[in-house]
Amino acid sequence: MRNFGLAWADADDVPRAFVVSYKKASAGQRKTELEAAGSTQVRIVETKPGQLLAAQT
């Protein structure tokens, strides 16, 4: 099974990341929601179990 996380910059340009694992389809849906809320630089990143995703800088 492949897992995916998300990293982005919020509307105030603060780097953020989700520390949860998504399936590819769910990650795509969450990316769309983040972009609709004004987030930028949203990217889907493949992760390994237990991996913590660092926020973008």
Z-matrix of the N, CA and C atoms (Angstrom, degrees):
N
C 1 1.455
C 2 1.526 1 109.12
N 3 1.309 2 116.01 1 136.04
C 4 1.465 3 121.30 2 177.74
C 5 1.516 4 108.54 3 -100.28
N 6 1.342 5 116.25 4 139.93
C 7 1.458 6 122.45 5 178.78
C 8 1.522 7 109.45 6 -117.55
N 9 1.328 8 115.07 7 151.02
C 10 1.454 9 120.52 8 -178.30
C 11 1.526 10 109.52 9 -134.99
N 12 1.323 11 116.32 10 143.26
C 13 1.457 12 122.49 11 174.01
C 14 1.515 13 108.41 12 -119.26
N 15 1.319 14 116.62 13 176.47
C 16 1.461 15 121.15 14 179.86
C 17 1.517 16 110.10 15 -128.21
N 18 1.319 17 115.81 16 142.37
C 19 1.461 18 122.87 17 172.81
C 20 1.523 19 106.55 18 -131.02
N 21 1.336 20 117.26 19 144.57
C 22 1.452 21 120.58 20 -176.92
C 23 1.527 22 110.20 21 -163.78
N 24 1.306 23 116.08 22 174.37
C 25 1.465 24 123.39 23 171.09
C 26 1.523 25 105.84 24 -112.64
N 27 1.340 26 116.95 25 129.49
C 28 1.467 27 119.09 26 -179.09
C 29 1.523 28 110.52 27 -75.75
N 30 1.313 29 116.62 28 -177.79
C 31 1.470 30 121.45 29 -175.58
C 32 1.529 31 112.90 30 -60.36
N 33 1.339 32 117.22 31 -22.57
C 34 1.472 33 121.76 32 177.71
C 35 1.522 34 112.03 33 -96.23
N 36 1.328 35 118.27 34 12.64
C 37 1.469 36 125.79 35 -179.25
C 38 1.526 37 113.77 36 66.33
N 39 1.330 38 116.90 37 25.35
C 40 1.463 39 121.38 38 175.90
C 41 1.529 40 108.09 39 -88.98
N 42 1.355 41 117.98 40 125.56
C 43 1.465 42 120.16 41 179.38
C 44 1.530 43 111.25 42 -64.84
N 45 1.330 44 116.65 43 138.47
C 46 1.468 45 122.63 44 -179.37
C 47 1.525 46 109.09 45 -138.03
N 48 1.337 47 115.54 46 160.78
C 49 1.463 48 121.13 47 173.86
C 50 1.518 49 109.01 48 -154.38
N 51 1.329 50 116.51 49 147.54
C 52 1.463 51 121.70 50 174.27
C 53 1.516 52 108.63 51 -91.01
N 54 1.302 53 116.09 52 135.70
C 55 1.457 54 121.68 53 178.32
C 56 1.527 55 108.80 54 -105.21
N 57 1.301 56 115.89 55 39.18
C 58 1.464 57 122.66 56 174.83
C 59 1.521 58 107.44 57 -126.49
N 60 1.289 59 116.79 58 159.37
C 61 1.461 60 120.64 59 178.62
C 62 1.522 61 110.30 60 -103.56
N 63 1.306 62 114.60 61 136.02
C 64 1.453 63 122.01 62 177.93
C 65 1.517 64 109.43 63 -117.58
N 66 1.319 65 116.33 64 154.49
C 67 1.455 66 120.78 65 164.09
C 68 1.522 67 105.77 66 -75.10
N 69 1.319 68 117.44 67 159.99
C 70 1.468 69 121.55 68 -175.88
C 71 1.529 70 111.96 69 -54.61
N 72 1.330 71 118.14 70 -45.62
C 73 1.470 72 120.79 71 -178.13
C 74 1.523 73 110.88 72 -64.11
N 75 1.317 74 117.82 73 -41.62
C 76 1.464 75 121.42 74 179.70
C 77 1.524 76 110.90 75 -67.23
N 78 1.331 77 116.87 76 -38.03
C 79 1.463 78 120.60 77 177.90
C 80 1.527 79 110.17 78 -63.34
N 81 1.319 80 116.90 79 -40.48
C 82 1.464 81 120.74 80 178.01
C 83 1.518 82 111.93 81 -63.51
N 84 1.322 83 116.51 82 -39.87
C 85 1.461 84 120.40 83 178.28
C 86 1.527 85 110.45 84 -65.57
N 87 1.324 86 117.05 85 -43.29
C 88 1.475 87 120.66 86 179.86
C 89 1.522 88 110.64 87 -66.12
N 90 1.344 89 117.60 88 -35.79
C 91 1.467 90 121.59 89 176.77
C 92 1.527 91 110.01 90 -60.16
N 93 1.324 92 116.34 91 -45.21
C 94 1.462 93 121.47 92 178.52
C 95 1.526 94 110.78 93 -60.01
N 96 1.331 95 117.09 94 -42.47
C 97 1.469 96 121.50 95 178.65
C 98 1.525 97 111.43 96 -63.80
N 99 1.319 98 117.54 97 -42.38
C 100 1.471 99 121.26 98 179.60
C 101 1.526 100 111.07 99 -64.02
N 102 1.332 101 116.61 100 -43.84
C 103 1.463 102 120.61 101 179.18
C 104 1.518 103 110.75 102 -64.20
N 105 1.322 104 118.30 103 -38.54
C 106 1.463 105 121.80 104 178.58
C 107 1.533 106 111.18 105 -65.78
N 108 1.330 107 116.45 106 -26.78
C 109 1.466 108 121.30 107 179.62
C 110 1.534 109 112.03 108 -86.19
N 111 1.336 110 117.30 109 2.79
C 112 1.461 111 120.47 110 176.26
C 113 1.523 112 114.93 111 98.80
N 114 1.314 113 118.00 112 5.30
C 115 1.462 114 120.67 113 177.88
C 116 1.522 115 109.98 114 -74.08
N 117 1.333 116 116.07 115 151.37
C 118 1.459 117 121.50 116 -179.71
C 119 1.519 118 109.62 117 -123.83
N 120 1.307 119 116.42 118 169.69
C 121 1.465 120 123.64 119 176.92
C 122 1.530 121 111.82 120 52.89
N 123 1.324 122 117.34 121 35.02
C 124 1.461 123 121.19 122 -178.58
C 125 1.520 124 108.20 123 -73.14
N 126 1.329 125 116.03 124 127.51
C 127 1.460 126 119.84 125 178.51
C 128 1.517 127 110.16 126 -136.46
N 129 1.310 128 114.85 127 144.46
C 130 1.464 129 122.43 128 176.25
C 131 1.525 130 106.84 129 -96.73
N 132 1.338 131 115.56 130 130.05
C 133 1.455 132 121.07 131 -176.11
C 134 1.523 133 109.48 132 -124.49
N 135 1.337 134 117.07 133 129.07
C 136 1.459 135 119.67 134 175.67
C 137 1.524 136 108.74 135 -69.82
N 138 1.336 137 116.68 136 134.87
C 139 1.461 138 121.97 137 -178.57
C 140 1.519 139 110.47 138 -125.45
N 141 1.312 140 115.21 139 163.70
C 142 1.464 141 122.11 140 174.66
C 143 1.525 142 108.26 141 -104.52
N 144 1.321 143 118.89 142 154.54
C 145 1.466 144 120.78 143 179.06
C 146 1.538 145 111.15 144 -53.08
N 147 1.316 146 116.35 145 131.19
C 148 1.455 147 122.19 146 179.05
C 149 1.518 148 114.72 147 83.83
N 150 1.322 149 118.33 148 -5.83
C 151 1.460 150 121.78 149 -178.79
C 152 1.520 151 110.11 150 -75.79
N 153 1.330 152 116.64 151 134.61
C 154 1.455 153 121.89 152 174.30
C 155 1.517 154 108.22 153 -95.98
N 156 1.286 155 116.38 154 130.44
C 157 1.456 156 121.56 155 -178.03
C 158 1.519 157 109.02 156 -90.84
N 159 1.321 158 117.36 157 126.01
C 160 1.460 159 121.63 158 179.07
C 161 1.523 160 110.31 159 -79.56
N 162 1.320 161 115.58 160 146.64
C 163 1.468 162 120.69 161 176.39
C 164 1.522 163 108.83 162 -68.22
N 165 1.312 164 116.23 163 152.57
C 166 1.463 165 121.81 164 176.99
C 167 1.514 166 109.50 165 -67.66
N 168 1.313 167 116.03 166 152.42
C 169 1.475 168 119.76 167 173.06
C 170 1.479 169 109.89 168 -119.68
